[in-house]
Amino acid sequence: MQHFRAMLRSFGITEQQWRVLRALTAKDLVEFSELVEMTFLLAPSMSRILKELESRKLIARGTSNEDQRRVVVSITPSGLRLIEKVGAHSEFIYAQISNQYGAKKLQTLQIMLRELEIAMSHEVFRPLAAAGKKQPGRANGRTKANRRASG
């Protein structure tokens, strides 16, 4: 991302805002919770990001026709124009990376990262506490060192 941050800043957006805008180009309307999942951002961060993007008229928020409690988000024409401008610069950076690292190696890396993302999305990686298991090296909330020290 270091190669992209300065470029994104020159357009007045953060990498998280860029991820949101890019995700919104995939569908006409995206529910808030789906957008959180698509971008791997936390809900409080997403709320802050959407507020900023909406104030700049890059996105629009509304409610779902099926359930008025659900927030839906869409990208505006201004947001799409920004995507086009930033996208051209982003593609140039990707081309430079590909030239320096090697197109085949970069493709292999992207495939491996997608596979890692899929593997990490399974429930096997839930936090131990959520799974109801004791943490390694702990018994009754005490570490081995604490047990030794207290006898």
Secondary structure as UniProt FT lines:
FT   HELIX           2..10
FT   TURN            11..12
FT   HELIX           15..24
FT   STRAND          30..31
FT   HELIX           32..39
FT   HELIX           43..55
FT   TURN            56..57
FT   STRAND          59..63
FT   TURN            68..69
FT   STRAND          71..75
FT   HELIX           77..101
FT   HELIX           103..120
FT   HELIX           123..125
FT   HELIX           128..131
FT   TURN            136..137
FT   STRAND          138..139
FT   TURN            140..141
FT   STRAND          142..143
FT   HELIX           144..150
//
